Amino acid sequence: MRVWPRRILIALLLVVFLAVMLFPTLAVVLARNGQIQLGDSDGRHWRLFLLQEADFEGLGLERARPVAPPLSAPGAACRQTTVSYWLWVGEGQGSQYCQCFDGGGASLPDTPPACQTP
């Protein structure tokens, strides 16, 4: 076997090994805190959360990203949020929505064009 394919294979095996070893830590932190968030709450972020309801149990993943505001509200801050669920009890669907806020934090009724495209 040549040197570079062997090095790439060893690097891939190392990444898989580290992912397997990190999984219990991820599970303990998720069980203790109820969520793990990467990124800023006001901007782009990913949030993995534990869902524990009477009829629904599983994991949820929330992904949010900033989008351009509508032309009618140039000073607004808009964010598109997508939520997906992986449930082991019950059935659930994901959802996608947009939120726009003015400088004072009040919600705006306008929907940005970036959120209207499918």
Secondary structure, 3 states (H helix, E strand, C coil): CCHHHHHHHHHHHHHHHHHHHHHHHHHHHHHHHCEEEEECCCCCEEEEEEEECCCCEEEEEEEEEEECCCCCCCCCEEEEEEEEEEEEECCCCCEEEEEEECCCCCECCCCCHHHHCC
